[in-house]
């Protein structure tokens, strides 16, 4: 067997560069982007090797380890999990800065390869710079903090381990059932160790995403349940996107006349003008979808984790005899809440189940109900996105109004993206699907700071179309340095900064549970007397190299957005948002469980708790 003598760092880079993926019959680099901040723990060995493979895997300089790893996640999501981003840091704080990003990828079932420097295996120079010493177990380093938030974790202490761990890590990230982040720790004294690797280990490998077929017995069971249904309903989740099954969803629903509702991750799996699209479901959904869920006798959940915001903490299903069919590629998800499980790829499951169902169709009256409900929802959305004079505080707009203007101004191929605060609900509730996909709400981990970094990563994945980022002032202040990253690297984004003077949606929750405003809105924070200090977001973005403007009126938005579309670099539009008026917030009739005090001296809180607990009467208990 022919061998080649390489260092661990060199072998790692060479192997990653040899990994390809088949995308629609075309070979692409599996790892399409690397994001790096170098320090003493990764620059001398692995960092240099990244330079040597730049012709295959370009490396982008991050400004913050969490945000650059977040960009890598958004890159993978924009590629529908078919390409993967790498994030590499030094030892210590650089590594732990990426733990939050691991949480995003893990929760959302998205691939991410994390590579961090680590302490010395020899322990001879211990304690080294940026090494917290563990008094009980010297083998534990801060990189062990990644273990609960990764699907695959390894620390390389011998060159030979690469030949085992790299194929395992990649297969874990590409398998639809186990997809998530993988972590590799590289001790500083191991990165430069040489070994005679088999040459064949570095041969080009073309990967293909598995599409597991369902078992016939499970399909037969699902068929028997469905053909007896009077009011069946499909919940379309993010797995429909990742299975590339949006056409099959429309075909399956159309052939069998089954209304469809969408989760947040499943938004834009069905076009808005499809008469069977009953809207988004749950707390951040629509009365139309929640009405359909309440009356359904069979629910087919396709590619969804059934998060609490989807199920209204399991109160949206009001029919006590409702049967749940779960179609999912992940065993962990498919058996939730005593469902009838169909384990397999969404596209394969729908295709095969449709054959078994033959010409069966649900009753037309039920489909007509879905359309009537959806039409009412669309009318509500129109009213929200066109507030009347006097609805809002003077000089302000609402999230919904901004979203409505974006919805009509964005072009085919453009992506809209947001993550935390009030914007995920507002975007999910008010967006009209004029195209399939190109819609990213990170609401699994709902991580403040995903927005701007995610926009940068999504733009790297889609360089020929605009990425429009909706970000609140709170998330902007938490993480904004990738405005500069986008300017530095030439990846133009359009940012719409919605400034409502603090964490307004949490202030709303605070008030809705009977509590006084405290420490959320800037005006309610501990501060000196006098004028309230506010951030000039336009100037701040300008200082990072972006073009920016603050609107004096929402009437100027269309013209500002047109300027942003024509700009040659990242463009920031700042809009003042009303944080408190009832008309400033979208809502639907859906309960959500939050932790409330059983005992309180506050009568307002006690009253709100009692009202809140009334909703629990409809909660399904584990079934």
N, C-alpha and C positions, 0 to 999 in steps of 0.2 A: 504493500500500500504506500502510495506516495504521500509524503508529509511536507508541511511547510512550517517553519519556525516563526511563531508570532507571539507577541505579548498578549496578555488577557485583553487589554484595551483595544489593541489592533484587531484581534480575533472577533471581539464583540462588534466593532464597527463594520468589519468586513462581512460578517454574517448578516447583520441588519441590512446592509446595502444589497445583498444577494436575494432578498425576499421580494417577490413580486406577487401581484394579485390579478386575477382575470376579472375585468370589469367590462361586461357586455362584449366579450370576445377580444378585448384589447388588453395587453399587458401593461400594468402600471406598477410603479414602486409601491409596495405595501406601506412602507414608512415614508410618507410624502413630505414631512416637515419635522425638523428638530428645533426645539426652543431651549436656549441655554443661558445660564448665568454661571460663569466660571469663577472658581475660587481655588485655594490651594489643594482642595480635595478632589478636583476633577480636571484641572487645566493641564497639568503636565503630561498626563498620559491619554485619558479618554478624550479630552478637549482637542488635542492635536489630531487624534484619529478622525474626529468629526470633520476637521478641515480637509483631510485626505479623501473623504467620500462626498464632498460638497457637490460634485457633478451628478450624484444620484440622490442624496438627501440634503437639501439646503438647510442650513442652520440659521435661525433668527435669534437675535440678541433680545432677551427679555429685560424688563426693568424691575420686576418683582417675581419671585419664584411661584407664588400662588397664581398670579395672573397669567404667567406664561404657560403654566400647566393647564390653566383654564382655557387658554387659547388653543392648546393642543386638543382638548376635549371638544370644543366647538368645531374645530377642523374635522375631527372624526364624525361628529354628528352631521355636519354639512355634507359629508361624503357617505351618509347613510350606513355608517359603521364598516364601510368597505376599505377605507384607508385609515391609517393610525398615525397620530402625532407622538413624538418623543419629547420628554422634558427632563433635562439633566441639571443637577445642582451639585454644589460642594457638600461637605460634611456639616452637621450641626444645624444652625438656624436656616440655612438655605434649604436643607432637606425638609425640616419640619414645616417650613412655609408651604410645602406642597401637600401636606396632609389634608387640608381642606379641599384641595382640588381632587385628591383621591376620593374624598367623600362624594363630590359631585359625580364623578365617573361611576363610582360603585352604585350609588342610588339610582342613577339614570340608565344603568346597564350599558355604559359606553366604554370603548377601548381606549386605553392610555398606557403608554410605557414610561414609567418613572425610573430614572437611573441616578443614584446619588452616591457621592463619596462616603466612605465609612472609616471607622477607626482601624488601627493597625491590628492585624491578626497576631503578629508576633508579641504585641504588648510591650515591646522593649522600650519605646519612647514614651509610654503612657505616664501621666495623662496628657494627651495631645490637645492642641488648639481646637476649641469648639467640641470637646468631648465631655459630656456629662458622665461622671463615673457612677455606675450602679454598685452599691455597697454589697448587695447579696449575690449578684450574678454578673461577673465580668464580661460575659458574652453578649449581654444586652447593651444595645446602643440606642440612640434616639431614633434610628431607622426602624426599630421594632414598633414604633407608634403607627407605622403604616399597616400592620398586620390586620386589624379589624376592618380596614377600609380598602383592602385589595383582594382580588380573586386569586392572585398568585403572588407569592413573596419568596425571595431567596437572597441569601448573602453569599457571594462567590468567595470561597476561601482556598480554592484550588483551580487551576486552569481547566482541568478535565471536567469540572462541573458545568462549564458552558455548554458542552455537547449534550447534556441532559436538560438543562434548565431553559435554554433558549427556545427549542421546539415546543416545550411544554407551555412556556409563557405565551408564545404566539398563538398556539392552538386554543388556549384559554380565552384570549382576547377575541379570536375570530369565531369561536363557537357561539351561535346565537343563544344557547341555553346558559352559558357561563360568562358571557361577555361582560367585561369590566376591566378595571385597571390591574396592571402587573407591575411589580416593583423588583428592581435588582440593585442590591447594595454592592458597591465596589470598594473594598478596603484599600487604603492608599498604598500599602506595601504589596498588594496582589495585582494591581492594575498593570504594573510593569514586568511581572514575572513572565518568562517565556516558556513555550511548550511546543512540541512537534505535533501540530494538529494534522489530521488526515485532510488532504486537499479536497476530497469529495464533500467534506462538511461545508465548504464555502461555494458549492455549485449553486447556480441559480435555481430557485424553487418557486414555482407558481402555485399560489394558494387559491382555493375556491371556497366560498361560504357554503357551509352545509345547509341543506333544506330537508330536515327530517320528515319522513312520511308518517302519517298517522296510522294507527292500527285499525283494521276494518271493524273489529268489535266495538271500538269506541265510536266510530262513525255511525254504525248501525244504531247504537243506543241514542246518539244525538238525533238521528233521523226520526226514530220512533217518538221522541219527545216533541220534535218540531212539527211533525204532521198532525199532531193533536192540538197544537197551539191555536188559539183564537187571536191572540194579541202578542206576537213575537216581536222582539226588539234586538237590534245589534248594537253593542257598544264597541266602537272602533278605537283602538289604542295605538300607541306608538309602534308596536310590533308590526302593524300593517305597513307603516312606512319602511321599516327595516327589512321586511320580507319582500319589498317592492311589489306589494299586492293591492295597490289602490285601484287598478283596473279590475282586478278580480273582485274586490269589495263592491264596486259599482255594479258589476255584472251579476254577482250573487244576489245582492239586494234587489236589483231590478227583476231578475228572472223569478224570484220567489216572493216579490212584493213585500219585503220586510223593511220597515223604517230603520234608520241609522242615527245614532247619536255619537258624539265624539268626546273623548277625554281631552285634557290639555295636550298631552303628548300626541294624541291622535288628531289634533286639529289639522285641517287641510288635507285629510285623507279622502274627502268627498267634496265635490264642487257645490257651491251654494245654491245653484239653480236646479240641482237634482231634487225632484219632488219628494224623494224619500229621506232627504237630509232634514232631520228634526232639530238640529242645533247641538250646541255643547251641553254636556250633562254636569250636574253636581252643583257644588257651592259656588264655583266660578263659571257657571253655565247659564242655562236659560230656563224659563218657565215651561217652554215648549218641550224640551228634552226631559225635564223632570216630571212633567205631566205624563209623558209616554212611559217613563220608567215606573211611575206610580201605578199605572194600569196594566203593565205588561204581565203576561202569564208565563212567558218563557223569555229569558234574556240570554243572548249569545255574546259573551265577552271575548273579543278577539284581540290578542296581543296587548293586554293591559294588566297592571299590577293591582288594579282596583283600590287605588289610594283613597284616603278619606275624603278628599276634595271631589273625587269622582262619585262616590257613593253617598255623599252627605253623611259621613260616619255611619253608613249602612241604614239610612232612613229613607232614601229615595224610592226604594222598592216597597210599595204599600200592599201588594197582593200577598196575603199570607201563604198562598199555594204556589207562588212563583218558583219556577225551576230555573237554575242557573247552569248553562253550558259554558264551560271555559275552554277556549282554544288558545293554546300557548305552547311555545317551544321549550319553556322552562318548567321542569317538574315542580319546582318550588311554588310557582305561581298557579299552575293548572289545577291544583287540588284545594285552593283556598275556598273557604266558606262552603264546604261540602258540595262543591260543584260536581257536575257530570264532566269529567275531564276528557278532552281530546288533545293529546300530546303530539305536537308536530308544528311544522312551518305553517304560517297563516295562509300563504298562497296555496300550498298543497292541500291543506285541510278544507278550505272553501271550495276548491276545484273538485275534490273527490266527494265532498258532502253534497254538492250541487248535483252530481251525477246520480247519487243515491236518491235524492229528493225528486228527481225527474221533473214532471210538470207541476208539482205541487206549488201552490201560491197561497199566501195568507189572504184573509178577507179584505176586499177593497175598502170597506168602510173604515178599517183600521189604518190603512195607508192614507185615506182621505183625511182622517183625523190628524195624522202626522203633518200633512201639508197645511191644514188649517191652523194648527198650533204654530208651525214654523212661520207662516205668514204673519201671525200676531207678533211673534218674536221679532221679525224683521221690522215691523212697524214700531215696536218698542226701541229697537236699535236706532232707527231713524230719529226718533224723538230725543234719545240720549245724545246722539252725535250732532244734533241741531238745537242746543238749549235756547230757551226764550230769554228775552231781555228781562233782567231782574232775577233770574234763577241763580246767578253766581255773583260773587263779590266783584265790585267794579275793577276792571283792568285784568281780570283773570279769565282763564278758560277751565275746561274740565279734561280729564284724561280722555273721556269718550269723544269729545269734540276733536281733539288732536288726532285720535285714532281714525275717526271718520275722514278727516282730511287726508291722512296718510293713505288710507285704503283706496281712495280714488286717484291719488297722485302717483303711487308706485307703479313701476312698469313690470311686465312679465319677466321673470327671472330674478327680480330683486327679492331679497330676504328681509323679513322683519324679525327682530330679536329682542327679548327682554328676559327678566329673571325674578326680581324680588320687589317687595313693597306692594303698592296698590296696582302696579301696572300689569302683572300676570292676569289677575282677575279681569281687569278692564279690557285688556287685549283679547282674552279668551271670550269674553261675553259679547264683544262688539265687532269683532273682525268678521268680514264676509269673505268666504273662500272663492276668490276669482281664479286661482291657480292651485294646482296640487303641490303640496310641500312648500318649501321656502318660508317656513314658519318655525321659529324656535323660541319656546318659552321654557326656560330651565326651572321647572316647578317640582322636581323631585327632591332636590336638596334646597331649592329656592335660595341660592347663595347670592347675597349682596356682593357685587363686584364682578359677577359673571358677565354683566352686560357689555362693558367696553372691551374687556379682554376677549370675550366670546365673539364680539364683532370683528376684532382683528383676525382671530383664527378662522372665522367663517369667510372673511374676505380672501384670505390666503387660499382657501378651498375653492372660492368662486371669484376669480380675479376679473371676470368679464362683466359682472353685474354688481349693482349696488347692494350693500348691506346697510340697512337702516336700524339703528339701535335706539330703543326707547329706554331711557334711564332716569330714575328719580334723583333728586338732590342728595338723598341719603346714600344711595349706592355709588353715586359719583364721588362723594367725599371718601368713601371707604376704599375705592380703587379706581384710579383714573389714569395711571401713567402710560397705559397703552394707547392713549391718544398720541402721545409722543412716539410710541412704537410704530403706530400706523403711518405717521409722517416720516419717520426715519427710514422705514422699509418700503415706502411707496405703496401702501395698501389703503387706499382712500375708503373711509367710512362716512356715513351721515349719522350724526348723533342728534337726537332730540332730547334735550334735558328738560324734564318736567319738574319745576321747582315749586314745591308746596310748603317750603319752610320747615322741614323736619320729617320725622317718621309719621306721616299723617295717617296711614292706614292702621298703624298700631295705636295711634291716638284714638281713632274711630272705634277700634275694638275695646280700648280702655273705657271709653265713654259708654259703649253699648252694653258693657257688663256692670254699669252702675258706678264707675270710678271717675274721679276728677282727672282732668288732663294734667299730666305730670311727666316731665323729662322726655317727651317725644317731640312735640313741636318746639322749635327754637324759642318761641315766645314763652314757653312754660318751663324752661330750663333755669337752673341756678346761674345767675349772671349779675354783673353790676347794673345799677340803675342807669337809665338813659337810653339812648338810641340802640336798637338791636343791631348787632353786627351781622351782616349778611355777606355771603360769598358772591363775588362777581364771576359767575361761571364763564361768561363770554371771554373776559380778559384772561381767566385762568387757562382756558383752552387755547387761547391765542398765544400765551406764553409757551405752550408746548408745540407750537408750530402750526396749529390748525387755523382755518378761517372760521370766524364766528360772528354771530349777531344775536342780540336779544330783542325779541319782538315787543313792541309797545301795545300791539293789539293782535288778537288771533286772526283778524281780517288780513293781516300781512303774511300769514303762514304760507299760502300757496305760492306767492312770489318768492319767499325765502327758500322754500323747498326747490323751486325751479333753479334758483341760483346754486343751491347745494348740488343739484344733479349735474350742473355744468362745471362745477369747480374741479380743479386738478389735484386737490388733496383733501384730507379730512375736513369736514364742514360741521360746525356745531350750531344748532339753533336752540336758544333758551326761551322757554315759555313759562310764564307764571301760572300756577294751577291753584284753584280754590281748594283749601284743605278741609273745609268744615261744612259748607252748605249741603243740604240733603241732595240737591240736584247734581252736585259734583261727583256723586258716587253711583255706580251701577249696582243693581241688586237683583236677586231672584229669590223665589220662595224655596229655600233649602236650609235645613238645619245642619249645624256643624258642632261637634263636641269639642269643647275647650275645658281646661282645668279651672274649676271655680270653687270658691271656699264653701265648705259645708256650714260653717258658722261665721257670722259677721255682725258687728254692731252697726254697720252702715245700712240704713233702711233702703236706700236706693239700690245698693248692691244686692241686698236680700230679695228685693222685688224682682230685679233682673235675673237673679239666679233661679227664682221660682218660675219665671216666664221661660227661661232657657230650658229648665228641666222638663217642661211640658213637651218639648220636641222629642225627648228620649222615649216617649211612649211608642214611637214608630220604629225604634231601632231594632234591627234584626240581631239576635245574639249568637253570632258565630255560624249562622246558617243562611 
